[in-house]
């Protein structure tokens, strides 16, 4: 008996459908291209350039192909450039500055070209061979050539009294040559900027056979001095090759460590200068004082400058008043005056007595004398400046009986030459809200007060006081971080402010700025060389012989995941720019 199979018609229909599908696959395979062993692989090599006379260079290349019966390549030739500063990957057709030598179509094999009128002294030539196949460009390797090795002076950077000079050495690799020494020389004039002259300093970077950038570091340079620099290389036969370009640079201002540090770690110092001697002391020596658990020490010291960063410390008579943190000090009529501040215990702000250290007292040993009393409420963080034999004291803060902060903007003029009872006169208050821990300096018989902190934030505004008109006028605000507890001073017609504490991010600052009242508004502040030893606030400072001496101060550091106080004992001398 014959049985019908219902799947056979379906299989026949599937066989008929497979025929056109197979045809489509075969047709697509033909579109893809030849088999792997039928592909036309193109390889380009760049040959080592060969000199062809003075200023002439023969460059060469080779093209290898797998299928010689294919059509000629669309183009071939060379790209080349003089003193290429980019990367090898960027050295391609169409790149600005890259020159092209097009030699047209080619099947395969060697090809050459001669470049003429080249610089035989100061140039490094970079060359690549190329070929264009099927819309793509194939490059050979990068070859370099120089008729002579070259030393090219590049840049200079200055940090305090140190300079780093960089230069480029090229041509050694192309020449397959080496040198026995290279580096930089610097001098104070261009006539001595050679190794057979009395140059100032020389670096010695030893032998090399590599092209590339090299740097030389010079320390111990003089402030306010112009230097000239050249790069050099010494050949194996004893010749010296110098860079054509001369770098001119000036070391302006900066800091140097003083040989003898402070006699102790100190912060919140009183300080000032009398003649050629500076005074510091009555300061916090430990964390208990910084935390207002107790008051500062009574000890004070005199520093006698012998020569710039050399001098000696001598302990003077202990302070006779009640020592207080954030007190106010100034020098006037060959005396160092100290007043106000936070005692840290008991009636914290009842320190309104004014004491003065007179170095002529006690047989020339000096002594403290009670001279007067501040005429207003006691406070800490007040500022003072001196103009024409008169002191001006004001601003500051205190906590009232209920521990609420009170900030002051009042100011007072103090004339020590008058009879007692007639020495004080209230003057115009500093504009704006009250502030504490501001900075102050004097330039051209004008007092300048600014920065500090108010009830809401740290400040960076600045104001000028004219004692003739008893008026305050705004000047340029400090262009950078607001701060409190900064140093301030004046030298040669310019005011300076630097370091301090910025409460917004709990940062201790090390920067320094100069203020020129004769400059146009918007340009009165200029950045200067920062303090080299890191940020701090509440340091001591005095000026002797047109140099500023900074010592002590406070900061914080992390120890065992806790913030601890750091009190400094280092001592620095700042030399300003003299123009």
C-alpha positions in Angstrom: 0.0 0.0 0.0 1.4 3.4 -1.0 1.6 6.0 1.8 1.6 9.8 1.0 4.5 11.9 2.6 3.2 15.4 3.2 6.8 16.8 3.8 8.1 16.1 0.3 6.4 18.9 -1.5 7.7 21.3 1.2 11.3 20.1 0.7 11.1 20.5 -3.1 9.9 24.1 -2.7 12.8 24.7 -0.2 15.3 23.3 -2.8 14.0 25.7 -5.5 14.4 28.6 -3.1 18.0 27.7 -2.3 19.1 28.1 -5.9 18.7 31.9 -6.1 20.1 32.3 -2.6 23.3 30.5 -3.5 23.6 32.6 -6.6 23.3 35.8 -4.5 26.0 34.5 -2.1 28.4 33.8 -5.1 27.7 37.2 -6.6 28.4 39.0 -3.3 31.6 37.0 -2.9 32.8 38.3 -6.2 32.1 41.9 -5.1 34.2 41.5 -2.0 37.4 41.2 -4.0 40.2 38.9 -4.6 41.4 36.2 -2.3 43.9 37.0 0.4 46.8 35.8 -1.7 45.6 38.1 -4.5 45.7 41.4 -2.5 48.1 44.1 -3.5 50.2 44.9 -0.4 52.3 48.0 -0.8 55.3 48.7 1.5 57.3 52.0 1.4 60.7 52.4 2.9 62.7 55.7 3.4 66.4 55.4 2.8 69.1 57.1 4.8 69.7 60.6 3.2 73.1 61.1 1.5 75.0 64.4 1.1 75.3 65.5 -2.6 77.5 68.5 -2.2 77.4 71.7 -0.2 73.8 72.4 0.7 72.5 69.4 -1.4 71.0 66.2 -0.1 69.9 63.1 -2.0 66.8 61.4 -0.5 65.6 58.0 -1.5 62.9 55.5 -1.1 61.8 52.0 -2.1 58.3 50.6 -2.9 57.6 46.9 -2.7 54.3 45.3 -4.0 52.8 41.8 -4.0 51.0 42.1 -7.4 53.1 43.7 -10.1 50.4 43.2 -12.8 48.2 45.7 -11.0 47.8 49.3 -12.3 50.5 51.8 -11.4 50.3 53.5 -8.0 48.6 56.9 -8.1 51.6 58.9 -6.8 54.8 58.7 -4.9 57.5 60.9 -3.6 58.8 62.6 -0.5 57.6 64.9 2.2 60.3 66.9 4.1 60.5 69.7 6.6 63.1 71.9 8.2 63.4 71.8 12.1 60.2 69.8 12.7 58.8 70.3 16.2 55.8 68.1 16.0 55.4 64.4 16.5 56.4 61.8 13.8 52.7 60.8 13.5 51.7 64.4 12.6 54.4 64.6 9.9 52.1 63.8 6.9 50.9 65.2 3.6 49.0 68.5 3.8 50.3 69.4 7.3 51.2 73.2 7.5 54.9 73.7 6.9 55.5 70.2 5.4 56.9 70.3 1.8 56.0 67.7 -0.9 58.1 66.3 -3.7 55.6 64.5 -6.0 57.2 62.1 -8.5 54.0 60.8 -10.1 52.9 57.2 -10.9 55.1 54.2 -10.3 54.8 50.4 -10.3 57.5 49.6 -7.7 61.3 49.9 -7.0 63.7 52.5 -5.9 63.3 56.3 -6.4 65.5 59.3 -5.4 65.4 63.1 -5.5 68.0 65.8 -4.6 67.2 68.7 -2.4 69.3 71.8 -3.0 70.1 75.1 -1.3 69.8 73.7 2.2 71.1 75.3 5.4 74.3 73.5 6.3 74.7 75.0 9.7 71.5 75.4 11.8 68.9 73.0 10.4 67.7 69.4 11.0 65.8 67.9 8.0 63.1 65.3 8.5 62.2 63.1 5.5 59.5 60.5 4.7 59.0 58.6 1.5 55.3 58.0 0.5 53.1 56.3 -2.1 49.4 56.6 -2.9 47.6 53.3 -3.5 43.8 53.1 -4.0 43.0 56.4 -2.3 45.2 55.6 0.8 48.7 57.0 1.5 51.4 54.7 2.8 54.5 56.3 4.4 58.0 55.1 5.0 59.8 55.5 8.2 61.1 58.9 9.4 64.7 59.7 8.6 66.6 62.8 9.8 69.7 64.5 8.5 71.8 67.5 9.5 75.0 68.7 7.8 76.3 69.5 11.3 74.9 68.9 14.8 73.1 72.0 16.2 72.6 73.4 19.7 69.5 75.6 19.9 68.7 77.6 23.0 65.0 77.4 23.8 63.5 78.7 27.1 64.2 80.0 30.6 62.1 79.8 33.8 62.9 81.6 37.0 62.0 80.6 40.6 63.3 83.0 43.3 67.1 83.1 42.8 67.2 79.9 40.6 66.9 79.6 36.8 66.3 76.6 34.6 67.5 77.0 31.0 66.4 74.5 28.3 67.8 73.8 24.9 67.5 71.4 21.9 70.3 69.3 20.6 69.8 67.8 17.2 71.8 66.3 14.3 73.8 63.8 16.4 71.5 60.9 15.5 71.4 61.8 11.8 75.2 62.1 11.7 75.7 59.0 13.8 78.0 61.2 16.0 78.4 62.0 19.7 79.8 64.8 21.8 81.8 64.6 25.0 80.0 67.4 26.9 77.0 69.8 26.6 75.0 72.2 28.8 74.6 75.9 29.4 76.8 78.9 30.4 75.5 82.1 31.9 77.2 85.5 32.4 76.4 89.0 33.5 77.3 90.4 30.1 77.3 89.0 26.5 81.1 89.5 26.1 81.8 86.8 28.6 79.3 84.3 27.3 81.8 81.8 26.1 83.8 79.1 27.8 87.2 80.7 27.1 85.9 83.9 28.9 85.3 84.6 32.6 81.7 83.4 32.5 79.6 83.3 35.7 78.4 79.7 35.8 78.4 76.6 33.7 76.5 73.4 33.7 78.1 70.1 32.8 75.8 67.4 31.4 78.5 65.1 30.1 78.6 63.2 26.8 75.6 62.1 24.7 74.8 60.8 21.2 71.1 61.5 21.4 69.0 64.3 20.0 66.4 66.0 22.2 65.7 68.7 24.9 68.1 69.1 27.8 67.9 71.5 30.8 70.4 73.1 33.2 69.6 74.4 36.7 71.5 77.3 38.2 71.2 78.3 41.9 72.5 81.1 43.9 71.8 83.9 41.4 71.7 87.5 42.6 68.5 89.5 42.9 68.0 92.6 40.7 70.5 91.2 38.2 70.3 90.6 34.5 71.9 87.4 33.1 72.6 86.1 29.6 72.6 82.4 28.7 73.8 80.2 25.8 73.7 76.4 25.2 76.9 74.7 24.2 78.3 71.3 23.1 81.9 70.1 23.0 83.0 67.8 20.2 85.4 64.9 20.5 88.2 67.0 18.9 87.8 69.7 21.5 85.7 72.3 19.5 82.8 74.1 21.2 79.5 74.7 19.4 77.3 77.4 20.8 73.6 78.3 20.2 73.1 81.3 18.1 70.3 82.6 20.2 71.1 84.2 23.5 68.6 84.1 26.3 68.3 87.3 28.4 66.6 87.0 31.8 66.5 89.0 35.0 66.3 87.7 38.5 64.1 90.3 40.2 63.0 89.7 43.8 63.0 86.8 46.2 63.6 85.2 49.6 66.8 83.8 51.2 67.0 81.9 54.5 68.8 83.8 57.2 71.6 81.9 58.8 70.3 82.0 62.3 66.7 81.0 63.0 64.4 82.5 65.6 65.5 81.5 69.2 62.2 79.6 69.5 59.0 78.6 67.6 56.8 81.7 67.7 53.5 82.9 66.3 51.4 86.1 66.8 54.6 88.0 67.3 55.0 91.7 67.9 57.7 93.1 65.7 59.4 96.2 64.4 62.7 97.8 63.4 64.8 100.5 65.1 67.8 101.6 63.1 69.7 98.5 61.9 68.1 96.2 64.5 64.9 94.3 64.3 62.8 93.2 67.3 60.4 90.2 67.6 58.8 88.4 70.6 55.9 88.5 73.1 54.6 85.6 71.1 52.7 82.3 71.3 55.1 79.4 71.8 52.7 76.5 72.0 49.2 75.2 71.1 47.7 76.3 74.5 48.4 79.9 73.5 47.0 79.4 70.0 43.8 77.9 71.5 43.5 80.9 73.9 44.0 78.7 76.9 46.8 80.9 78.1 48.7 84.0 77.0 51.9 84.5 75.1 55.4 84.6 76.6 57.0 87.9 77.8 60.3 87.1 76.1 61.5 89.4 73.3 64.6 89.4 71.1 66.7 91.8 69.0 68.3 90.9 65.7 71.3 92.9 64.7 71.9 92.7 60.9 75.5 92.2 60.0 75.2 91.5 56.3 72.0 90.5 54.5 71.4 87.0 55.7 73.9 87.1 58.5 73.3 88.5 62.0 72.8 87.6 65.6 69.9 87.3 68.0 70.1 88.7 71.5 67.5 88.4 74.2 66.3 91.7 75.6 64.4 92.6 78.8 61.1 90.7 79.3 58.0 92.6 78.3 56.7 94.5 81.3 53.0 94.6 80.2 50.5 91.8 80.1 51.4 89.7 77.1 48.5 89.2 74.7 47.8 87.4 71.4 47.0 89.4 68.3 48.3 92.6 69.9 49.2 95.7 67.9 52.8 97.0 67.5 54.5 99.9 65.7 57.8 101.7 65.8 58.0 105.5 66.4 60.7 107.8 67.5 63.2 104.9 68.0 60.8 103.0 70.2 58.8 99.8 69.7 55.3 100.2 71.0 53.0 97.3 72.0 49.3 97.5 73.0 45.9 95.7 72.9 45.4 92.0 72.2 43.8 88.9 73.7 45.3 87.8 77.1 43.7 84.4 76.7 42.6 84.2 80.3 40.4 86.2 82.7 39.4 89.6 81.4 40.8 88.8 77.9 40.6 92.3 76.3 41.5 94.6 79.2 45.0 95.2 77.8 44.7 98.8 76.8 48.0 99.9 78.3 50.7 101.0 75.8 54.2 99.9 76.5 57.3 101.0 74.6 60.7 99.4 74.4 63.4 102.0 74.4 66.9 100.5 73.4 68.7 103.6 75.0 67.4 102.9 78.5 69.2 100.8 81.1 72.7 101.8 80.0 72.0 100.9 76.4 70.6 97.5 77.3 67.0 98.8 76.7 63.9 98.6 78.8 60.1 98.7 78.6 58.3 101.9 79.6 54.6 102.4 80.3 53.8 105.3 78.0 50.0 105.7 77.7 46.6 104.0 77.5 44.5 103.3 74.4 41.5 105.7 74.5 38.8 103.2 73.4 37.5 99.7 74.1 40.1 97.0 74.4 40.3 94.6 71.4 42.5 92.2 69.5 43.5 92.2 65.8 43.8 96.0 65.5 46.3 97.6 63.0 48.6 100.5 63.2 50.6 102.6 60.8 52.9 105.7 61.3 53.0 108.9 59.3 55.1 112.0 60.2 55.7 111.2 63.8 52.1 110.1 64.6 50.6 106.6 64.9 47.2 105.7 63.6 45.5 102.7 65.4 42.1 101.2 64.7 39.8 98.3 63.7 39.9 95.0 65.6 37.4 92.7 67.5 36.4 91.4 70.9 33.8 89.2 72.4 31.2 90.9 74.6 29.9 89.6 78.0 27.6 87.2 76.2 30.4 85.9 73.9 29.0 87.7 70.9 31.6 89.0 68.4 31.9 92.8 68.1 34.0 94.1 65.2 35.3 97.7 65.1 36.1 100.2 62.3 37.0 103.2 64.5 40.5 104.8 64.2 42.6 107.1 66.5 45.5 109.3 65.9 48.3 109.2 68.6 50.8 112.0 69.0 53.4 110.9 71.6 55.2 114.3 71.5 52.2 116.1 73.1 51.4 116.2 76.8 49.6 113.2 78.2 45.9 113.6 78.0 46.2 115.5 74.7 47.9 112.8 72.6 44.7 111.0 71.3 42.3 112.2 68.7 39.6 110.1 67.0 39.7 110.3 63.2 37.4 109.1 60.4 36.4 105.5 60.8 37.5 103.0 58.2 34.6 102.7 55.6 32.5 99.6 55.6 31.7 97.2 58.4 34.2 96.5 61.2 37.1 94.2 60.6 39.9 92.4 62.5 43.4 91.1 61.6 43.7 93.5 58.7 47.0 94.6 57.1 48.5 98.1 56.9 51.4 99.9 55.4 52.4 103.5 54.5 53.5 104.8 51.1 54.1 108.5 50.3 52.6 109.7 53.6 49.4 107.8 53.0 48.2 104.9 55.2 46.8 101.9 53.5 44.5 99.4 55.3 42.9 96.3 53.9 42.1 92.6 54.0 41.2 91.0 57.4 37.8 89.5 58.2 34.3 90.9 58.8 31.3 89.3 60.5 30.6 87.3 57.3 33.8 86.7 55.4 37.5 87.3 54.8 38.2 90.6 52.9 40.4 91.8 50.2 39.4 95.4 49.8 41.9 98.2 50.5 41.6 101.9 51.6 43.9 104.9 51.6 43.9 107.4 54.4 45.0 111.0 53.9 45.9 112.6 57.3 45.7 116.1 55.8 42.0 115.7 54.8 41.1 113.0 57.4 39.5 111.0 54.6 39.6 107.4 53.4 39.5 106.6 49.7 39.2 103.2 48.0 42.1 101.8 46.0 42.4 98.6 44.1 41.4 95.5 46.0 43.9 92.8 46.4 43.4 90.8 43.2 43.7 87.3 44.7 42.8 85.5 47.9 41.1 87.4 50.7 42.9 86.8 54.0 43.5 87.5 57.6 46.7 87.6 59.7 48.9 88.6 56.7 52.3 90.3 56.8 52.6 93.9 55.4 55.4 96.4 54.9 56.6 99.1 52.6 60.0 99.6 50.8 61.0 102.2 48.2 57.6 103.7 47.5 55.7 100.4 47.3 53.6 98.6 49.8 53.6 94.8 50.2 51.2 92.2 51.6 51.6 88.5 51.7 50.9 85.1 53.5 47.9 84.9 55.8 45.0 82.6 56.4 42.0 82.1 54.1 39.1 80.7 56.1 36.9 79.7 53.1 39.1 76.6 52.5 41.2 76.7 55.6 44.3 77.6 53.5 47.5 79.1 54.8 48.9 81.3 52.0 52.5 81.9 50.9 52.0 84.5 48.1 53.3 88.1 48.1 51.9 91.2 46.3 53.3 94.7 45.8 51.2 97.8 45.6 52.1 100.9 43.6 49.9 103.9 44.3 51.2 105.7 41.2 49.9 103.0 38.8 46.6 103.3 37.1 43.5 101.9 38.8 43.2 98.2 38.0 47.0 97.8 37.8 48.1 98.8 41.3 48.9 95.3 42.5 51.6 93.0 41.0 52.4 89.4 42.1 55.9 88.9 43.6 57.9 85.9 44.5 56.1 83.8 47.1 57.7 82.8 50.4 59.7 79.7 49.8 58.9 77.7 52.9 55.1 77.4 52.6 52.0 79.1 53.8 51.5 80.6 57.2 49.7 83.4 59.1 50.6 85.7 62.0 54.3 85.9 61.3 56.6 88.7 62.5 58.2 91.1 60.1 60.5 94.1 60.2 62.4 96.1 57.5 66.1 96.9 57.8 68.2 98.4 54.9 65.4 98.1 52.4 65.0 94.4 53.0 62.2 92.7 54.8 62.9 90.0 57.5 60.2 87.5 58.2 60.1 85.0 61.1 57.8 82.5 62.7 54.1 82.3 62.2 51.6 79.5 62.4 50.0 76.8 60.1 48.3 73.4 60.5 49.3 69.9 59.5 47.8 66.4 59.6 49.0 64.0 62.3 47.2 60.7 63.0 44.2 61.9 61.0 43.9 65.0 63.1 44.8 68.7 62.4 47.5 69.9 64.6 49.1 73.4 65.0 52.5 74.1 63.5 54.5 77.0 64.9 57.5 78.1 62.8 61.0 79.2 63.9 62.5 79.8 60.5 63.8 83.2 59.5 63.8 84.7 55.9 65.1 87.8 54.2 63.2 89.3 51.2 64.9 91.5 48.6 62.4 93.5 46.6 62.7 94.5 42.9 64.5 97.8 42.7 62.6 99.5 40.0 
